[in-house]
C-alpha cells in the first residue's frame, strides 16, 4: 500500500468519526426516542415470553396472563426508563405514581382492548394470541411514550408555582 493510500484511509476513518456524520446527528437528535424503542423492545420481549408461557403453556386466561406479564415488566420498565432513557433527576416518589398510572392504563386497558379485539376478530389460538399480544404491545408502547415523556420531563413543581401566581 502506498503512503498516499494509507493517508486516504486515515482521512476516511476520521470523516466517519466526526460529529457531523449524519448517523451521529440523527442519533443525537432522536436519542431519547431510540433509547425508548430499544428499552421498550427489550421489555416487550420479556412481556411477550411471560404472557405466552402463562397463556399458551399454562392455559391461563388472556386477560390474566396480560395483567401478570405486564405487572412484572412495569417494574423493569420504570428502572430502565428513569435511569437510561429519560435520565431524570426527579425522585422515585415524584415519578413512580405517574409512571404506574400511565403504565397500568397502557398495559391493562390499551393492551387488553387490542388483545381482545384481535382475538375476537381472528379467534383464540396460540398463534393469534401471540399476534394479539404484539399488537397490544405496540399500542401500549405508543401511549407509554407520550405519558412517560410528561412524567420524566415536565417540572410539575415549577408548573404549579406558575399557576399560583
KETI-117401 format. One record per residue (C-alpha): residue number from 0; residue in three letters; z, x, y. Coordinates in Angstrom, 3 decimals. Layout:
+------+------+----------+----------+----------+
! resi ! resn !       up !     east !    north !
+------+------+----------+----------+----------+
!  NUM !  ALA !        Z !        X !        Y !
...
+------+------+----------+----------+----------+
% end
This chain:
+------+------+----------+----------+----------+
! resi ! resn !       up !     east !    north !
+------+------+----------+----------+----------+
!    0 !  UNK !    0.000 !    0.000 !    0.000 !
!    1 !  UNK !   -0.979 !    1.388 !    3.383 !
!    2 !  UNK !    1.561 !    1.863 !    6.140 !
!    3 !  UNK !   -0.026 !   -0.938 !    8.177 !
!    4 !  UNK !    0.243 !   -3.355 !    5.209 !
!    5 !  UNK !    3.969 !   -2.642 !    4.974 !
!    6 !  UNK !    4.354 !   -3.325 !    8.680 !
!    7 !  UNK !    2.438 !   -6.626 !    8.356 !
!    8 !  UNK !    4.691 !   -7.832 !    5.505 !
!    9 !  UNK !    7.728 !   -6.944 !    7.572 !
!   10 !  UNK !    6.338 !   -8.891 !   10.567 !
!   11 !  UNK !    5.583 !  -11.901 !    8.340 !
!   12 !  UNK !    9.112 !  -11.854 !    6.927 !
!   13 !  UNK !   10.524 !  -11.566 !   10.426 !
!   14 !  UNK !    8.428 !  -14.562 !   11.539 !
!   15 !  UNK !    9.792 !  -16.698 !    8.713 !
!   16 !  UNK !   13.388 !  -15.838 !    9.575 !
!   17 !  UNK !   13.030 !  -16.546 !   13.308 !
!   18 !  UNK !   14.938 !  -19.597 !   14.556 !
!   19 !  UNK !   11.725 !  -21.109 !   15.912 !
!   20 !  UNK !   10.461 !  -21.661 !   12.382 !
!   21 !  UNK !    9.535 !  -25.351 !   12.006 !
!   22 !  UNK !   11.789 !  -25.879 !    8.970 !
!   23 !  UNK !   14.783 !  -24.345 !   10.708 !
!   24 !  UNK !   14.148 !  -26.531 !   13.740 !
!   25 !  UNK !   13.838 !  -29.639 !   11.579 !
!   26 !  UNK !   16.997 !  -28.779 !    9.672 !
!   27 !  UNK !   18.942 !  -28.212 !   12.870 !
!   28 !  UNK !   17.644 !  -31.458 !   14.351 !
!   29 !  UNK !   18.436 !  -33.519 !   11.245 !
!   30 !  UNK !   21.323 !  -31.509 !    9.785 !
!   31 !  UNK !   23.746 !  -34.449 !    9.531 !
!   32 !  UNK !   21.106 !  -36.716 !    8.023 !
!   33 !  UNK !   20.076 !  -34.073 !    5.465 !
!   34 !  UNK !   23.687 !  -33.391 !    4.507 !
!   35 !  UNK !   24.369 !  -37.139 !    4.329 !
!   36 !  UNK !   21.447 !  -37.672 !    1.954 !
!   37 !  UNK !   22.458 !  -34.691 !   -0.229 !
!   38 !  UNK !   26.090 !  -35.800 !   -0.329 !
!   39 !  UNK !   25.069 !  -39.395 !   -0.949 !
!   40 !  UNK !   22.667 !  -38.301 !   -3.653 !
!   41 !  UNK !   25.354 !  -36.353 !   -5.495 !
!   42 !  UNK !   27.801 !  -39.208 !   -5.128 !
!   43 !  UNK !   25.137 !  -41.670 !   -6.291 !
!   44 !  UNK !   24.636 !  -39.647 !   -9.472 !
!   45 !  UNK !   28.384 !  -39.847 !  -10.191 !
!   46 !  UNK !   28.397 !  -43.576 !   -9.367 !
!   47 !  UNK !   25.294 !  -44.216 !  -11.485 !
!   48 !  UNK !   26.740 !  -42.421 !  -14.531 !
!   49 !  UNK !   30.128 !  -44.143 !  -14.313 !
!   50 !  UNK !   28.532 !  -47.575 !  -13.767 !
!   51 !  UNK !   26.145 !  -47.220 !  -16.708 !
!   52 !  UNK !   28.817 !  -45.924 !  -19.087 !
!   53 !  UNK !   31.011 !  -48.902 !  -18.212 !
!   54 !  UNK !   28.188 !  -51.487 !  -18.251 !
!   55 !  UNK !   25.849 !  -50.310 !  -20.994 !
!   56 !  UNK !   28.109 !  -48.263 !  -23.277 !
!   57 !  UNK !   31.418 !  -50.117 !  -22.978 !
!   58 !  UNK !   29.894 !  -53.558 !  -22.303 !
!   59 !  UNK !   31.794 !  -54.311 !  -19.088 !
!   60 !  UNK !   30.583 !  -56.932 !  -16.598 !
!   61 !  UNK !   28.122 !  -55.612 !  -13.960 !
!   62 !  UNK !   30.360 !  -56.514 !  -11.011 !
!   63 !  UNK !   33.482 !  -54.994 !  -12.607 !
!   64 !  UNK !   31.531 !  -51.860 !  -13.553 !
!   65 !  UNK !   30.278 !  -51.574 !   -9.984 !
!   66 !  UNK !   33.750 !  -52.006 !   -8.472 !
!   67 !  UNK !   35.284 !  -49.341 !  -10.732 !
!   68 !  UNK !   32.473 !  -46.818 !  -10.279 !
!   69 !  UNK !   32.250 !  -47.235 !   -6.520 !
!   70 !  UNK !   36.026 !  -47.058 !   -6.092 !
!   71 !  UNK !   36.131 !  -43.641 !   -7.752 !
!   72 !  UNK !   33.175 !  -42.453 !   -5.718 !
!   73 !  UNK !   34.622 !  -43.676 !   -2.410 !
!   74 !  UNK !   37.405 !  -41.091 !   -2.715 !
!   75 !  UNK !   34.885 !  -38.318 !   -3.388 !
!   76 !  UNK !   32.654 !  -39.563 !   -0.576 !
!   77 !  UNK !   35.447 !  -39.599 !    2.003 !
!   78 !  UNK !   36.224 !  -35.957 !    1.439 !
!   79 !  UNK !   32.572 !  -34.839 !    1.424 !
!   80 !  UNK !   31.604 !  -36.896 !    4.476 !
!   81 !  UNK !   34.597 !  -35.975 !    6.616 !
!   82 !  UNK !   34.546 !  -32.243 !    5.827 !
!   83 !  UNK !   30.922 !  -31.423 !    5.016 !
!   84 !  UNK !   28.634 !  -33.959 !    6.691 !
!   85 !  UNK !   30.346 !  -35.040 !    9.908 !
!   86 !  UNK !   32.843 !  -32.141 !   10.218 !
!   87 !  UNK !   35.230 !  -34.424 !   12.024 !
!   88 !  UNK !   38.270 !  -33.163 !   13.874 !
!   89 !  UNK !   39.868 !  -36.608 !   13.544 !
!   90 !  UNK !   42.847 !  -37.060 !   11.266 !
!   91 !  UNK !   42.733 !  -38.841 !    7.934 !
!   92 !  UNK !   44.811 !  -41.659 !    9.440 !
!   93 !  UNK !   42.170 !  -42.135 !   12.156 !
!   94 !  UNK !   39.169 !  -42.150 !    9.827 !
!   95 !  UNK !   40.311 !  -43.347 !    6.396 !
!   96 !  UNK !   40.880 !  -47.045 !    7.232 !
!   97 !  UNK !   37.448 !  -47.492 !    8.844 !
!   98 !  UNK !   35.798 !  -45.409 !    6.142 !
!   99 !  UNK !   37.402 !  -47.573 !    3.496 !
!  100 !  UNK !   36.276 !  -50.805 !    5.173 !
!  101 !  UNK !   32.670 !  -49.592 !    5.538 !
!  102 !  UNK !   32.595 !  -48.137 !    2.024 !
!  103 !  UNK !   34.086 !  -51.194 !    0.360 !
!  104 !  UNK !   31.768 !  -53.510 !    2.259 !
!  105 !  UNK !   28.751 !  -51.428 !    1.223 !
!  106 !  UNK !   29.925 !  -50.925 !   -2.348 !
!  107 !  UNK !   31.373 !  -54.279 !   -3.210 !
!  108 !  UNK !   29.331 !  -56.632 !   -1.037 !
!  109 !  UNK !   25.983 !  -54.982 !   -0.227 !
!  110 !  UNK !   25.583 !  -53.295 !   -3.628 !
!  111 !  UNK !   26.819 !  -56.263 !   -5.632 !
!  112 !  UNK !   24.381 !  -58.587 !   -3.863 !
!  113 !  UNK !   21.492 !  -56.197 !   -4.527 !
!  114 !  UNK !   22.509 !  -55.587 !   -8.160 !
!  115 !  UNK !   22.892 !  -59.268 !   -8.946 !
!  116 !  UNK !   19.634 !  -60.095 !   -7.148 !
!  117 !  UNK !   17.673 !  -57.602 !   -9.255 !
!  118 !  UNK !   19.369 !  -58.730 !  -12.490 !
!  119 !  UNK !   18.798 !  -62.363 !  -11.507 !
!  120 !  UNK !   15.088 !  -61.768 !  -10.987 !
!  121 !  UNK !   14.296 !  -59.480 !  -13.934 !
!  122 !  UNK !   17.050 !  -60.190 !  -16.473 !
!  123 !  UNK !   20.071 !  -58.327 !  -17.762 !
!  124 !  UNK !   19.158 !  -55.330 !  -19.914 !
!  125 !  UNK !   20.347 !  -51.729 !  -19.805 !
!  126 !  UNK !   17.157 !  -50.628 !  -18.029 !
!  127 !  UNK !   17.262 !  -53.459 !  -15.490 !
!  128 !  UNK !   20.966 !  -52.796 !  -14.842 !
!  129 !  UNK !   20.183 !  -49.149 !  -14.143 !
!  130 !  UNK !   17.345 !  -50.085 !  -11.789 !
!  131 !  UNK !   19.572 !  -52.687 !  -10.139 !
!  132 !  UNK !   22.275 !  -50.082 !   -9.559 !
!  133 !  UNK !   19.751 !  -47.720 !   -7.946 !
!  134 !  UNK !   18.566 !  -50.500 !   -5.631 !
!  135 !  UNK !   22.158 !  -51.371 !   -4.777 !
!  136 !  UNK !   22.993 !  -47.735 !   -4.101 !
!  137 !  UNK !   20.031 !  -47.364 !   -1.744 !
!  138 !  UNK !   21.082 !  -50.460 !    0.209 !
!  139 !  UNK !   24.680 !  -49.222 !    0.302 !
!  140 !  UNK !   23.654 !  -45.765 !    1.482 !
!  141 !  UNK !   21.811 !  -47.224 !    4.463 !
!  142 !  UNK !   24.746 !  -49.361 !    5.560 !
!  143 !  UNK !   27.156 !  -46.446 !    4.980 !
!  144 !  UNK !   25.170 !  -44.079 !    7.182 !
!  145 !  UNK !   25.478 !  -46.264 !   10.247 !
!  146 !  UNK !   29.116 !  -47.122 !    9.592 !
!  147 !  UNK !   30.181 !  -43.522 !    8.933 !
!  148 !  UNK !   28.327 !  -42.314 !   11.999 !
!  149 !  UNK !   30.512 !  -44.564 !   14.150 !
!  150 !  UNK !   33.738 !  -43.738 !   12.301 !
!  151 !  UNK !   33.375 !  -39.961 !   12.346 !
!  152 !  UNK !   31.563 !  -39.538 !   15.671 !
!  153 !  UNK !   32.898 !  -42.103 !   18.139 !
!  154 !  UNK !   36.087 !  -41.261 !   20.020 !
!  155 !  UNK !   37.795 !  -44.649 !   19.870 !
!  156 !  UNK !   40.838 !  -43.494 !   21.829 !
!  157 !  UNK !   38.613 !  -42.413 !   24.713 !
!  158 !  UNK !   36.685 !  -45.687 !   24.481 !
!  159 !  UNK !   39.898 !  -47.752 !   24.565 !
!  160 !  UNK !   41.163 !  -45.795 !   27.599 !
!  161 !  UNK !   37.942 !  -46.665 !   29.446 !
!  162 !  UNK !   38.354 !  -50.336 !   28.570 !
!  163 !  UNK !   41.878 !  -50.371 !   30.025 !
!  164 !  UNK !   40.657 !  -49.067 !   33.406 !
+------+------+----------+----------+----------+
% end
